[in-house]
Amino acid sequence: MYYGFNYAKKHSYPVIQNIFIGAYLLIIGFSTYGMVVIRANVDTNQYEQADNPMKLIPYLNREQYGENKLLRSVYF
């Protein structure tokens, strides 16, 4: 990623620079999902056990918190 970006910068290819920056940000963004799986495999007691894809989906959908109605709640 670094060498490709520097090559595009040195030869002034702005479209290729944007592609490398976008790919880099995409990798950083999806690495947060990888961190959930890595921490779940450490087997800590305080962390949600999302060590396989079937347990990861409810964790990412935040199903453990339940449904909170915004407009028709008790406190509205």
Biopython code that builds the backbone (N, CA, C, O; Angstrom):
import numpy as np
from Bio.PDB.StructureBuilder import StructureBuilder

atoms = [
    (1, "MET", "N", (0.832, -1.181, 0.000)),
    (1, "MET", "CA", (0.000, 0.000, 0.000)),
    (1, "MET", "C", (0.880, 1.249, 0.000)),
    (1, "MET", "O", (0.630, 2.198, -0.743)),
    (2, "TYR", "N", (1.900, 1.234, 0.834)),
    (2, "TYR", "CA", (2.774, 2.396, 0.964)),
    (2, "TYR", "C", (3.532, 2.663, -0.334)),
    (2, "TYR", "O", (3.596, 3.801, -0.800)),
    (3, "TYR", "N", (4.097, 1.621, -0.907)),
    (3, "TYR", "CA", (4.882, 1.799, -2.127)),
    (3, "TYR", "C", (3.994, 2.172, -3.314)),
    (3, "TYR", "O", (4.393, 2.973, -4.160)),
    (4, "GLY", "N", (2.827, 1.613, -3.378)),
    (4, "GLY", "CA", (1.897, 1.981, -4.442)),
    (4, "GLY", "C", (1.458, 3.428, -4.336)),
    (4, "GLY", "O", (1.348, 4.123, -5.346)),
    (5, "PHE", "N", (1.207, 3.883, -3.121)),
    (5, "PHE", "CA", (0.822, 5.282, -2.922)),
    (5, "PHE", "C", (1.968, 6.208, -3.287)),
    (5, "PHE", "O", (1.755, 7.220, -3.956)),
    (6, "ASN", "N", (3.184, 5.877, -2.857)),
    (6, "ASN", "CA", (4.335, 6.727, -3.191)),
    (6, "ASN", "C", (4.616, 6.743, -4.684)),
    (6, "ASN", "O", (4.997, 7.781, -5.226)),
    (7, "TYR", "N", (4.436, 5.616, -5.357)),
    (7, "TYR", "CA", (4.620, 5.566, -6.804)),
    (7, "TYR", "C", (3.616, 6.484, -7.498)),
    (7, "TYR", "O", (3.977, 7.237, -8.402)),
    (8, "ALA", "N", (2.356, 6.418, -7.073)),
    (8, "ALA", "CA", (1.326, 7.263, -7.674)),
    (8, "ALA", "C", (1.571, 8.736, -7.370)),
    (8, "ALA", "O", (1.293, 9.598, -8.204)),
    (9, "LYS", "N", (2.084, 9.023, -6.196)),
    (9, "LYS", "CA", (2.378, 10.404, -5.829)),
    (9, "LYS", "C", (3.561, 10.944, -6.624)),
    (9, "LYS", "O", (3.542, 12.088, -7.078)),
    (10, "LYS", "N", (4.583, 10.120, -6.787)),
    (10, "LYS", "CA", (5.785, 10.539, -7.502)),
    (10, "LYS", "C", (5.501, 10.786, -8.979)),
    (10, "LYS", "O", (6.057, 11.714, -9.566)),
    (11, "HIS", "N", (4.641, 9.967, -9.588)),
    (11, "HIS", "CA", (4.320, 10.107, -11.005)),
    (11, "HIS", "C", (3.036, 10.892, -11.231)),
    (11, "HIS", "O", (2.529, 10.952, -12.351)),
    (12, "SER", "N", (2.515, 11.490, -10.177)),
    (12, "SER", "CA", (1.315, 12.346, -10.165)),
    (12, "SER", "C", (0.114, 11.700, -10.861)),
    (12, "SER", "O", (-0.372, 12.175, -11.887)),
    (13, "TYR", "N", (-0.342, 10.594, -10.259)),
    (13, "TYR", "CA", (-1.576, 9.925, -10.667)),
    (13, "TYR", "C", (-2.589, 10.091, -9.536)),
    (13, "TYR", "O", (-2.645, 9.250, -8.639)),
    (14, "PRO", "N", (-3.387, 11.154, -9.560)),
    (14, "PRO", "CA", (-4.288, 11.406, -8.422)),
    (14, "PRO", "C", (-5.385, 10.348, -8.265)),
    (14, "PRO", "O", (-5.817, 10.081, -7.143)),
    (15, "VAL", "N", (-5.834, 9.753, -9.346)),
    (15, "VAL", "CA", (-6.885, 8.730, -9.244)),
    (15, "VAL", "C", (-6.336, 7.492, -8.539)),
    (15, "VAL", "O", (-7.018, 6.905, -7.698)),
    (16, "ILE", "N", (-5.129, 7.098, -8.870)),
    (16, "ILE", "CA", (-4.519, 5.935, -8.223)),
    (16, "ILE", "C", (-4.224, 6.234, -6.762)),
    (16, "ILE", "O", (-4.349, 5.350, -5.914)),
    (17, "GLN", "N", (-3.831, 7.475, -6.455)),
    (17, "GLN", "CA", (-3.635, 7.869, -5.057)),
    (17, "GLN", "C", (-4.929, 7.698, -4.271)),
    (17, "GLN", "O", (-4.915, 7.166, -3.161)),
    (18, "ASN", "N", (-6.039, 8.144, -4.834)),
    (18, "ASN", "CA", (-7.333, 8.018, -4.146)),
    (18, "ASN", "C", (-7.738, 6.557, -3.977)),
    (18, "ASN", "O", (-8.333, 6.191, -2.963)),
    (19, "ILE", "N", (-7.421, 5.724, -4.959)),
    (19, "ILE", "CA", (-7.734, 4.303, -4.836)),
    (19, "ILE", "C", (-6.950, 3.676, -3.698)),
    (19, "ILE", "O", (-7.506, 2.899, -2.922)),
    (20, "PHE", "N", (-5.663, 4.000, -3.581)),
    (20, "PHE", "CA", (-4.862, 3.448, -2.497)),
    (20, "PHE", "C", (-5.308, 3.972, -1.133)),
    (20, "PHE", "O", (-5.323, 3.219, -0.160)),
    (21, "ILE", "N", (-5.664, 5.231, -1.051)),
    (21, "ILE", "CA", (-6.154, 5.781, 0.219)),
    (21, "ILE", "C", (-7.481, 5.123, 0.604)),
    (21, "ILE", "O", (-7.688, 4.777, 1.767)),
    (22, "GLY", "N", (-8.372, 4.952, -0.365)),
    (22, "GLY", "CA", (-9.653, 4.297, -0.091)),
    (22, "GLY", "C", (-9.484, 2.856, 0.345)),
    (22, "GLY", "O", (-10.165, 2.401, 1.264)),
    (23, "ALA", "N", (-8.572, 2.121, -0.313)),
    (23, "ALA", "CA", (-8.328, 0.726, 0.072)),
    (23, "ALA", "C", (-7.737, 0.652, 1.473)),
    (23, "ALA", "O", (-8.088, -0.233, 2.253)),
    (24, "TYR", "N", (-6.840, 1.581, 1.794)),
    (24, "TYR", "CA", (-6.231, 1.602, 3.125)),
    (24, "TYR", "C", (-7.286, 1.872, 4.204)),
    (24, "TYR", "O", (-7.297, 1.213, 5.243)),
    (25, "LEU", "N", (-8.163, 2.833, 3.955)),
    (25, "LEU", "CA", (-9.220, 3.135, 4.927)),
    (25, "LEU", "C", (-10.222, 1.995, 5.045)),
    (25, "LEU", "O", (-10.760, 1.752, 6.126)),
    (26, "LEU", "N", (-10.475, 1.300, 3.954)),
    (26, "LEU", "CA", (-11.354, 0.135, 3.988)),
    (26, "LEU", "C", (-10.770, -0.977, 4.847)),
    (26, "LEU", "O", (-11.490, -1.624, 5.607)),
    (27, "ILE", "N", (-9.469, -1.198, 4.727)),
    (27, "ILE", "CA", (-8.802, -2.212, 5.548)),
    (27, "ILE", "C", (-8.855, -1.830, 7.021)),
    (27, "ILE", "O", (-9.112, -2.681, 7.873)),
    (28, "ILE", "N", (-8.617, -0.570, 7.324)),
    (28, "ILE", "CA", (-8.689, -0.117, 8.720)),
    (28, "ILE", "C", (-10.105, -0.278, 9.260)),
    (28, "ILE", "O", (-10.281, -0.697, 10.404)),
    (29, "GLY", "N", (-11.111, 0.044, 8.462)),
    (29, "GLY", "CA", (-12.498, -0.060, 8.909)),
    (29, "GLY", "C", (-12.924, -1.482, 9.196)),
    (29, "GLY", "O", (-13.585, -1.736, 10.204)),
    (30, "PHE", "N", (-12.558, -2.422, 8.329)),
    (30, "PHE", "CA", (-12.955, -3.811, 8.540)),
    (30, "PHE", "C", (-12.082, -4.528, 9.570)),
    (30, "PHE", "O", (-12.444, -5.608, 10.037)),
    (31, "SER", "N", (-10.950, -3.947, 9.927)),
    (31, "SER", "CA", (-10.113, -4.586, 10.942)),
    (31, "SER", "C", (-10.778, -4.553, 12.320)),
    (31, "SER", "O", (-10.423, -5.346, 13.192)),
    (32, "THR", "N", (-11.731, -3.653, 12.525)),
    (32, "THR", "CA", (-12.434, -3.629, 13.808)),
    (32, "THR", "C", (-13.271, -4.881, 14.006)),
    (32, "THR", "O", (-13.416, -5.353, 15.134)),
    (33, "TYR", "N", (-13.832, -5.434, 12.918)),
    (33, "TYR", "CA", (-14.569, -6.693, 13.029)),
    (33, "TYR", "C", (-13.620, -7.846, 13.339)),
    (33, "TYR", "O", (-13.982, -8.773, 14.064)),
    (34, "GLY", "N", (-12.427, -7.791, 12.800)),
    (34, "GLY", "CA", (-11.429, -8.824, 13.107)),
    (34, "GLY", "C", (-11.007, -8.784, 14.564)),
    (34, "GLY", "O", (-10.711, -9.825, 15.151)),
    (35, "MET", "N", (-10.974, -7.601, 15.152)),
    (35, "MET", "CA", (-10.591, -7.470, 16.553)),
    (35, "MET", "C", (-11.605, -8.145, 17.467)),
    (35, "MET", "O", (-11.225, -8.687, 18.505)),
    (36, "VAL", "N", (-12.878, -8.124, 17.108)),
    (36, "VAL", "CA", (-13.910, -8.793, 17.906)),
    (36, "VAL", "C", (-13.637, -10.291, 17.959)),
    (36, "VAL", "O", (-13.718, -10.897, 19.027)),
    (37, "VAL", "N", (-13.315, -10.889, 16.822)),
    (37, "VAL", "CA", (-13.057, -12.328, 16.772)),
    (37, "VAL", "C", (-11.767, -12.670, 17.516)),
    (37, "VAL", "O", (-11.711, -13.680, 18.217)),
    (38, "ILE", "N", (-10.739, -11.849, 17.373)),
    (38, "ILE", "CA", (-9.471, -12.107, 18.071)),
    (38, "ILE", "C", (-9.667, -12.052, 19.576)),
    (38, "ILE", "O", (-9.168, -12.917, 20.295)),
    (39, "ARG", "N", (-10.390, -11.043, 20.065)),
    (39, "ARG", "CA", (-10.600, -10.931, 21.510)),
    (39, "ARG", "C", (-11.503, -12.041, 22.035)),
    (39, "ARG", "O", (-11.355, -12.462, 23.182)),
    (40, "ALA", "N", (-12.433, -12.521, 21.217)),
    (40, "ALA", "CA", (-13.310, -13.608, 21.658)),
    (40, "ALA", "C", (-12.537, -14.914, 21.782)),
    (40, "ALA", "O", (-12.869, -15.741, 22.631)),
    (41, "ASN", "N", (-11.531, -15.115, 20.969)),
    (41, "ASN", "CA", (-10.741, -16.343, 21.041)),
    (41, "ASN", "C", (-9.755, -16.354, 22.198)),
    (41, "ASN", "O", (-9.146, -17.391, 22.464)),
    (42, "VAL", "N", (-9.580, -15.251, 22.888)),
    (42, "VAL", "CA", (-8.708, -15.201, 24.059)),
    (42, "VAL", "C", (-9.390, -15.851, 25.261)),
    (42, "VAL", "O", (-8.729, -16.210, 26.236)),
    (43, "ASP", "N", (-10.710, -15.999, 25.189)),
    (43, "ASP", "CA", (-11.524, -16.627, 26.236)),
    (43, "ASP", "C", (-11.521, -15.854, 27.551)),
    (43, "ASP", "O", (-11.293, -16.425, 28.617)),
    (44, "THR", "N", (-11.772, -14.561, 27.465)),
    (44, "THR", "CA", (-11.947, -13.782, 28.685)),
    (44, "THR", "C", (-13.374, -13.958, 29.186)),
    (44, "THR", "O", (-14.272, -14.265, 28.401)),
    (45, "ASN", "N", (-13.589, -13.769, 30.463)),
    (45, "ASN", "CA", (-14.924, -13.958, 31.044)),
    (45, "ASN", "C", (-15.843, -12.773, 30.784)),
    (45, "ASN", "O", (-17.063, -12.940, 30.774)),
    (46, "GLN", "N", (-15.301, -11.598, 30.576)),
    (46, "GLN", "CA", (-16.111, -10.399, 30.466)),
    (46, "GLN", "C", (-16.483, -10.056, 29.033)),
    (46, "GLN", "O", (-17.168, -9.058, 28.809)),
    (47, "TYR", "N", (-16.065, -10.833, 28.076)),
    (47, "TYR", "CA", (-16.267, -10.458, 26.681)),
    (47, "TYR", "C", (-17.269, -11.385, 26.016)),
    (47, "TYR", "O", (-17.337, -12.571, 26.338)),
    (48, "GLU", "N", (-18.029, -10.856, 25.109)),
    (48, "GLU", "CA", (-19.001, -11.649, 24.350)),
    (48, "GLU", "C", (-18.280, -12.726, 23.559)),
    (48, "GLU", "O", (-17.294, -12.443, 22.877)),
    (49, "GLN", "N", (-18.759, -13.944, 23.644)),
    (49, "GLN", "CA", (-18.107, -15.064, 22.960)),
    (49, "GLN", "C", (-18.566, -15.120, 21.512)),
    (49, "GLN", "O", (-19.535, -15.807, 21.191)),
    (50, "ALA", "N", (-17.882, -14.409, 20.650)),
    (50, "ALA", "CA", (-18.197, -14.379, 19.221)),
    (50, "ALA", "C", (-17.062, -15.027, 18.453)),
    (50, "ALA", "O", (-16.458, -14.404, 17.579)),
    (51, "ASP", "N", (-16.772, -16.278, 18.779)),
    (51, "ASP", "CA", (-15.600, -16.928, 18.201)),
    (51, "ASP", "C", (-15.899, -17.669, 16.908)),
    (51, "ASP", "O", (-14.978, -18.215, 16.301)),
    (52, "ASN", "N", (-17.153, -17.710, 16.461)),
    (52, "ASN", "CA", (-17.485, -18.292, 15.160)),
    (52, "ASN", "C", (-18.520, -17.398, 14.477)),
    (52, "ASN", "O", (-19.117, -16.544, 15.133)),
    (53, "PRO", "N", (-18.743, -17.578, 13.171)),
    (53, "PRO", "CA", (-19.650, -16.668, 12.457)),
    (53, "PRO", "C", (-21.087, -16.688, 12.964)),
    (53, "PRO", "O", (-21.766, -15.663, 12.904)),
    (54, "MET", "N", (-21.563, -17.814, 13.456)),
    (54, "MET", "CA", (-22.943, -17.871, 13.934)),
    (54, "MET", "C", (-23.133, -17.089, 15.235)),
    (54, "MET", "O", (-24.236, -16.616, 15.508)),
    (55, "LYS", "N", (-22.101, -16.948, 16.025)),
    (55, "LYS", "CA", (-22.175, -16.133, 17.237)),
    (55, "LYS", "C", (-21.793, -14.680, 16.965)),
    (55, "LYS", "O", (-22.136, -13.788, 17.741)),
    (56, "LEU", "N", (-21.088, -14.448, 15.869)),
    (56, "LEU", "CA", (-20.657, -13.089, 15.551)),
    (56, "LEU", "C", (-21.810, -12.237, 15.021)),
    (56, "LEU", "O", (-21.873, -11.042, 15.308)),
    (57, "ILE", "N", (-22.713, -12.829, 14.261)),
    (57, "ILE", "CA", (-23.811, -12.069, 13.659)),
    (57, "ILE", "C", (-24.723, -11.437, 14.710)),
    (57, "ILE", "O", (-25.027, -10.251, 14.584)),
    (58, "PRO", "N", (-25.178, -12.159, 15.742)),
    (58, "PRO", "CA", (-25.989, -11.487, 16.774)),
    (58, "PRO", "C", (-25.213, -10.412, 17.529)),
    (58, "PRO", "O", (-25.792, -9.417, 17.964)),
    (59, "TYR", "N", (-23.917, -10.608, 17.685)),
    (59, "TYR", "CA", (-23.101, -9.590, 18.359)),
    (59, "TYR", "C", (-23.047, -8.317, 17.526)),
    (59, "TYR", "O", (-23.187, -7.219, 18.065)),
    (60, "LEU", "N", (-22.845, -8.451, 16.206)),
    (60, "LEU", "CA", (-22.769, -7.280, 15.348)),
    (60, "LEU", "C", (-24.121, -6.602, 15.187)),
    (60, "LEU", "O", (-24.179, -5.392, 14.969)),
    (61, "ASN", "N", (-25.212, -7.362, 15.291)),
    (61, "ASN", "CA", (-26.552, -6.789, 15.216)),
    (61, "ASN", "C", (-27.012, -6.225, 16.554)),
    (61, "ASN", "O", (-28.114, -5.684, 16.647)),
    (62, "ARG", "N", (-26.197, -6.339, 17.580)),
    (62, "ARG", "CA", (-26.458, -5.811, 18.924)),
    (62, "ARG", "C", (-27.747, -6.383, 19.517)),
    (62, "ARG", "O", (-28.515, -5.665, 20.157)),
    (63, "GLU", "N", (-27.975, -7.688, 19.298)),
    (63, "GLU", "CA", (-29.191, -8.325, 19.793)),
    (63, "GLU", "C", (-29.188, -8.504, 21.306)),
    (63, "GLU", "O", (-30.249, -8.693, 21.901)),
    (64, "GLN", "N", (-28.020, -8.448, 21.943)),
    (64, "GLN", "CA", (-27.962, -8.646, 23.381)),
    (64, "GLN", "C", (-28.550, -7.461, 24.150)),
    (64, "GLN", "O", (-28.821, -7.577, 25.345)),
    (65, "TYR", "N", (-28.753, -6.312, 23.473)),
    (65, "TYR", "CA", (-29.294, -5.143, 24.151)),
    (65, "TYR", "C", (-30.801, -5.030, 24.050)),
    (65, "TYR", "O", (-31.399, -4.221, 24.760)),
    (66, "GLY", "N", (-31.434, -5.812, 23.193)),
    (66, "GLY", "CA", (-32.876, -5.740, 23.033)),
    (66, "GLY", "C", (-33.266, -4.581, 22.141)),
    (66, "GLY", "O", (-32.418, -3.909, 21.554)),
    (67, "GLU", "N", (-34.560, -4.362, 22.052)),
    (67, "GLU", "CA", (-35.065, -3.300, 21.187)),
    (67, "GLU", "C", (-35.485, -2.113, 22.029)),
    (67, "GLU", "O", (-36.220, -2.267, 23.005)),
    (68, "ASN", "N", (-35.029, -0.945, 21.661)),
    (68, "ASN", "CA", (-35.364, 0.278, 22.376)),
    (68, "ASN", "C", (-36.197, 1.149, 21.454)),
    (68, "ASN", "O", (-35.701, 1.627, 20.434)),
    (69, "LYS", "N", (-37.455, 1.360, 21.803)),
    (69, "LYS", "CA", (-38.330, 2.186, 20.983)),
    (69, "LYS", "C", (-38.005, 3.651, 21.255)),
    (69, "LYS", "O", (-37.922, 4.085, 22.403)),
    (70, "LEU", "N", (-37.824, 4.396, 20.175)),
    (70, "LEU", "CA", (-37.423, 5.784, 20.336)),
    (70, "LEU", "C", (-38.605, 6.731, 20.495)),
    (70, "LEU", "O", (-38.545, 7.651, 21.312)),
    (71, "LEU", "N", (-39.675, 6.530, 19.736)),
    (71, "LEU", "CA", (-40.775, 7.484, 19.763)),
    (71, "LEU", "C", (-41.922, 7.076, 20.681)),
    (71, "LEU", "O", (-42.648, 7.944, 21.165)),
    (72, "ARG", "N", (-42.104, 5.808, 20.929)),
    (72, "ARG", "CA", (-43.226, 5.354, 21.754)),
    (72, "ARG", "C", (-42.719, 4.590, 22.967)),
    (72, "ARG", "O", (-43.171, 3.478, 23.240)),
    (73, "SER", "N", (-41.806, 5.170, 23.674)),
    (73, "SER", "CA", (-41.263, 4.499, 24.852)),
    (73, "SER", "C", (-41.982, 4.976, 26.107)),
    (73, "SER", "O", (-42.871, 5.825, 26.040)),
    (74, "VAL", "N", (-41.599, 4.433, 27.226)),
    (74, "VAL", "CA", (-42.215, 4.796, 28.504)),
    (74, "VAL", "C", (-41.863, 6.233, 28.872)),
    (74, "VAL", "O", (-42.665, 6.934, 29.490)),
    (75, "TYR", "N", (-40.667, 6.671, 28.493)),
    (75, "TYR", "CA", (-40.182, 7.977, 28.918)),
    (75, "TYR", "C", (-40.470, 9.085, 27.925)),
    (75, "TYR", "O", (-40.070, 10.226, 28.155)),
    (76, "PHE", "N", (-41.156, 8.785, 26.820)),
    (76, "PHE", "CA", (-41.410, 9.810, 25.802)),
    (76, "PHE", "C", (-42.618, 10.630, 26.160)),
    (76, "PHE", "O", (-42.987, 11.543, 25.420)),
]
sb = StructureBuilder()
sb.init_structure("model")
sb.init_model(0)
sb.init_chain("A")
sb.init_seg("    ")
for serial, (resi, resn, name, xyz) in enumerate(atoms, 1):
    if name == "N":
        sb.init_residue(resn, " ", resi, " ")
    sb.init_atom(name, np.array(xyz, "f"), 0.0, 1.0, " ", f" {name:<3s}", serial, name[0])
structure = sb.get_structure()
